Amino acid sequence: METKAINDSIPTQIENANNFGDYFSDFSGICRYTSGAGEFVCFNFLKTYVYPPLEKDGDMLAPEIGLQRVASVSMTEQQAHNLYKLLGDILNYRKTQKEEQ
């Protein structure tokens, strides 16, 4: 199996890291690979846990962040295209519903 990273993948970024003890579900990136069954796109998701910072001699250290992979989803490029189209249709529908209210 050949794996290729996509250069313009979205990096994992944690916002509101002061919410210690919180879990964040972050999208971490996209990759492409080829197998005997064809070419696939994979989406990786991470669960992030933010631990409170430790105090050391009056200094405040940065919060500690633990990462754990939760899911890796693979699909063909056509399936990914269909999924994005479906998600776009759902978002547009919700937007028009809010505007009508």
LUMZA-711394 format. One record per residue (C-alpha): residue number from 1; x, y, z; chain. Coordinates in Angstrom, 2 decimals, m for minus. Layout:
<pts>
<pt><pos>NUM</pos><x>X</x><y>Y</y><z>Z</z><unit>A</unit></pt>
...
</pts>
This chain:
<pts>
<pt><pos>1</pos><x>0.00</x><y>0.00</y><z>0.00</z><unit>A</unit></pt>
<pt><pos>2</pos><x>1.33</x><y>3.41</y><z>m0.96</z><unit>A</unit></pt>
<pt><pos>3</pos><x>0.53</x><y>6.37</y><z>1.30</z><unit>A</unit></pt>
<pt><pos>4</pos><x>0.84</x><y>10.00</y><z>0.22</z><unit>A</unit></pt>
<pt><pos>5</pos><x>0.28</x><y>12.97</y><z>2.49</z><unit>A</unit></pt>
<pt><pos>6</pos><x>m1.62</x><y>15.90</y><z>1.06</z><unit>A</unit></pt>
<pt><pos>7</pos><x>0.49</x><y>19.03</y><z>1.53</z><unit>A</unit></pt>
<pt><pos>8</pos><x>m2.42</x><y>21.39</y><z>2.13</z><unit>A</unit></pt>
<pt><pos>9</pos><x>m3.92</x><y>19.36</y><z>4.96</z><unit>A</unit></pt>
<pt><pos>10</pos><x>m5.46</x><y>21.27</y><z>7.83</z><unit>A</unit></pt>
<pt><pos>11</pos><x>m3.23</x><y>21.18</y><z>10.93</z><unit>A</unit></pt>
<pt><pos>12</pos><x>m4.68</x><y>20.28</y><z>14.29</z><unit>A</unit></pt>
<pt><pos>13</pos><x>m5.36</x><y>23.44</y><z>16.21</z><unit>A</unit></pt>
<pt><pos>14</pos><x>m6.78</x><y>23.78</y><z>19.70</z><unit>A</unit></pt>
<pt><pos>15</pos><x>m8.70</x><y>26.89</y><z>20.51</z><unit>A</unit></pt>
<pt><pos>16</pos><x>m9.71</x><y>27.88</y><z>24.03</z><unit>A</unit></pt>
<pt><pos>17</pos><x>m6.89</x><y>25.81</y><z>25.51</z><unit>A</unit></pt>
<pt><pos>18</pos><x>m7.67</x><y>27.41</y><z>28.87</z><unit>A</unit></pt>
<pt><pos>19</pos><x>m10.67</x><y>25.09</y><z>29.19</z><unit>A</unit></pt>
<pt><pos>20</pos><x>m8.65</x><y>22.59</y><z>31.18</z><unit>A</unit></pt>
<pt><pos>21</pos><x>m10.06</x><y>19.11</y><z>31.45</z><unit>A</unit></pt>
<pt><pos>22</pos><x>m12.03</x><y>19.51</y><z>28.23</z><unit>A</unit></pt>
<pt><pos>23</pos><x>m12.03</x><y>17.19</y><z>25.28</z><unit>A</unit></pt>
<pt><pos>24</pos><x>m11.80</x><y>18.56</y><z>21.78</z><unit>A</unit></pt>
<pt><pos>25</pos><x>m12.50</x><y>16.56</y><z>18.64</z><unit>A</unit></pt>
<pt><pos>26</pos><x>m10.17</x><y>17.92</y><z>16.02</z><unit>A</unit></pt>
<pt><pos>27</pos><x>m9.86</x><y>17.13</y><z>12.36</z><unit>A</unit></pt>
<pt><pos>28</pos><x>m6.20</x><y>16.41</y><z>11.83</z><unit>A</unit></pt>
<pt><pos>29</pos><x>m5.55</x><y>15.76</y><z>8.20</z><unit>A</unit></pt>
<pt><pos>30</pos><x>m6.12</x><y>14.02</y><z>4.92</z><unit>A</unit></pt>
<pt><pos>31</pos><x>m4.04</x><y>11.41</y><z>3.14</z><unit>A</unit></pt>
<pt><pos>32</pos><x>m4.31</x><y>9.47</y><z>m0.11</z><unit>A</unit></pt>
<pt><pos>33</pos><x>m3.30</x><y>5.88</y><z>m0.67</z><unit>A</unit></pt>
<pt><pos>34</pos><x>m3.49</x><y>3.25</y><z>m3.37</z><unit>A</unit></pt>
<pt><pos>35</pos><x>m4.26</x><y>m0.40</y><z>m2.82</z><unit>A</unit></pt>
<pt><pos>36</pos><x>m5.31</x><y>m3.29</y><z>m5.01</z><unit>A</unit></pt>
<pt><pos>37</pos><x>m8.91</x><y>m2.10</y><z>m4.66</z><unit>A</unit></pt>
<pt><pos>38</pos><x>m8.16</x><y>1.36</y><z>m6.06</z><unit>A</unit></pt>
<pt><pos>39</pos><x>m7.28</x><y>4.86</y><z>m4.87</z><unit>A</unit></pt>
<pt><pos>40</pos><x>m8.63</x><y>6.08</y><z>m1.56</z><unit>A</unit></pt>
<pt><pos>41</pos><x>m8.80</x><y>9.24</y><z>0.52</z><unit>A</unit></pt>
<pt><pos>42</pos><x>m8.49</x><y>8.94</y><z>4.30</z><unit>A</unit></pt>
<pt><pos>43</pos><x>m9.58</x><y>11.44</y><z>6.94</z><unit>A</unit></pt>
<pt><pos>44</pos><x>m7.97</x><y>11.24</y><z>10.39</z><unit>A</unit></pt>
<pt><pos>45</pos><x>m9.61</x><y>12.62</y><z>13.52</z><unit>A</unit></pt>
<pt><pos>46</pos><x>m7.99</x><y>13.14</y><z>16.91</z><unit>A</unit></pt>
<pt><pos>47</pos><x>m9.36</x><y>13.48</y><z>20.41</z><unit>A</unit></pt>
<pt><pos>48</pos><x>m7.42</x><y>16.04</y><z>22.39</z><unit>A</unit></pt>
<pt><pos>49</pos><x>m7.38</x><y>16.36</y><z>26.17</z><unit>A</unit></pt>
<pt><pos>50</pos><x>m6.07</x><y>19.54</y><z>27.79</z><unit>A</unit></pt>
<pt><pos>51</pos><x>m4.53</x><y>19.03</y><z>31.22</z><unit>A</unit></pt>
<pt><pos>52</pos><x>m4.19</x><y>21.97</y><z>33.62</z><unit>A</unit></pt>
<pt><pos>53</pos><x>m0.73</x><y>23.53</y><z>33.77</z><unit>A</unit></pt>
<pt><pos>54</pos><x>1.52</x><y>22.66</y><z>36.68</z><unit>A</unit></pt>
<pt><pos>55</pos><x>2.90</x><y>25.34</y><z>38.97</z><unit>A</unit></pt>
<pt><pos>56</pos><x>6.63</x><y>25.18</y><z>39.56</z><unit>A</unit></pt>
<pt><pos>57</pos><x>8.25</x><y>27.61</y><z>42.00</z><unit>A</unit></pt>
<pt><pos>58</pos><x>5.66</x><y>30.26</y><z>41.24</z><unit>A</unit></pt>
<pt><pos>59</pos><x>6.03</x><y>29.95</y><z>37.48</z><unit>A</unit></pt>
<pt><pos>60</pos><x>3.09</x><y>28.82</y><z>35.40</z><unit>A</unit></pt>
<pt><pos>61</pos><x>3.91</x><y>26.19</y><z>32.81</z><unit>A</unit></pt>
<pt><pos>62</pos><x>1.98</x><y>25.77</y><z>29.57</z><unit>A</unit></pt>
<pt><pos>63</pos><x>m0.97</x><y>23.38</y><z>29.60</z><unit>A</unit></pt>
<pt><pos>64</pos><x>m0.15</x><y>19.82</y><z>28.69</z><unit>A</unit></pt>
<pt><pos>65</pos><x>m2.03</x><y>18.48</y><z>25.70</z><unit>A</unit></pt>
<pt><pos>66</pos><x>m2.56</x><y>14.76</y><z>25.13</z><unit>A</unit></pt>
<pt><pos>67</pos><x>m3.55</x><y>13.44</y><z>21.71</z><unit>A</unit></pt>
<pt><pos>68</pos><x>m5.23</x><y>10.18</y><z>20.86</z><unit>A</unit></pt>
<pt><pos>69</pos><x>m6.42</x><y>9.06</y><z>17.44</z><unit>A</unit></pt>
<pt><pos>70</pos><x>m10.14</x><y>8.35</y><z>17.55</z><unit>A</unit></pt>
<pt><pos>71</pos><x>m11.00</x><y>7.51</y><z>13.96</z><unit>A</unit></pt>
<pt><pos>72</pos><x>m9.54</x><y>7.11</y><z>10.54</z><unit>A</unit></pt>
<pt><pos>73</pos><x>m12.10</x><y>6.98</y><z>7.75</z><unit>A</unit></pt>
<pt><pos>74</pos><x>m11.22</x><y>5.84</y><z>4.23</z><unit>A</unit></pt>
<pt><pos>75</pos><x>m13.32</x><y>6.19</y><z>1.10</z><unit>A</unit></pt>
<pt><pos>76</pos><x>m12.91</x><y>6.54</y><z>m2.63</z><unit>A</unit></pt>
<pt><pos>77</pos><x>m12.56</x><y>10.01</y><z>m4.12</z><unit>A</unit></pt>
<pt><pos>78</pos><x>m16.06</x><y>9.70</y><z>m5.59</z><unit>A</unit></pt>
<pt><pos>79</pos><x>m17.50</x><y>8.80</y><z>m2.18</z><unit>A</unit></pt>
<pt><pos>80</pos><x>m15.68</x><y>11.77</y><z>m0.62</z><unit>A</unit></pt>
<pt><pos>81</pos><x>m17.09</x><y>14.05</y><z>m3.33</z><unit>A</unit></pt>
<pt><pos>82</pos><x>m20.61</x><y>12.70</y><z>m2.71</z><unit>A</unit></pt>
<pt><pos>83</pos><x>m20.21</x><y>13.17</y><z>1.06</z><unit>A</unit></pt>
<pt><pos>84</pos><x>m19.07</x><y>16.79</y><z>0.67</z><unit>A</unit></pt>
<pt><pos>85</pos><x>m21.97</x><y>17.48</y><z>m1.69</z><unit>A</unit></pt>
<pt><pos>86</pos><x>m24.44</x><y>15.96</y><z>0.78</z><unit>A</unit></pt>
<pt><pos>87</pos><x>m22.98</x><y>17.96</y><z>3.69</z><unit>A</unit></pt>
<pt><pos>88</pos><x>m23.14</x><y>21.14</y><z>1.60</z><unit>A</unit></pt>
<pt><pos>89</pos><x>m26.79</x><y>20.44</y><z>0.76</z><unit>A</unit></pt>
<pt><pos>90</pos><x>m27.60</x><y>19.93</y><z>4.45</z><unit>A</unit></pt>
<pt><pos>91</pos><x>m25.85</x><y>23.18</y><z>5.43</z><unit>A</unit></pt>
<pt><pos>92</pos><x>m27.66</x><y>25.12</y><z>2.70</z><unit>A</unit></pt>
<pt><pos>93</pos><x>m31.00</x><y>23.63</y><z>3.78</z><unit>A</unit></pt>
<pt><pos>94</pos><x>m30.40</x><y>24.61</y><z>7.41</z><unit>A</unit></pt>
<pt><pos>95</pos><x>m29.35</x><y>28.11</y><z>6.34</z><unit>A</unit></pt>
<pt><pos>96</pos><x>m32.53</x><y>28.64</y><z>4.31</z><unit>A</unit></pt>
<pt><pos>97</pos><x>m34.64</x><y>27.28</y><z>7.19</z><unit>A</unit></pt>
<pt><pos>98</pos><x>m33.10</x><y>29.84</y><z>9.58</z><unit>A</unit></pt>
<pt><pos>99</pos><x>m33.60</x><y>32.67</y><z>7.09</z><unit>A</unit></pt>
<pt><pos>100</pos><x>m37.28</x><y>31.78</y><z>6.68</z><unit>A</unit></pt>
<pt><pos>101</pos><x>m37.90</x><y>31.94</y><z>10.43</z><unit>A</unit></pt>
</pts>
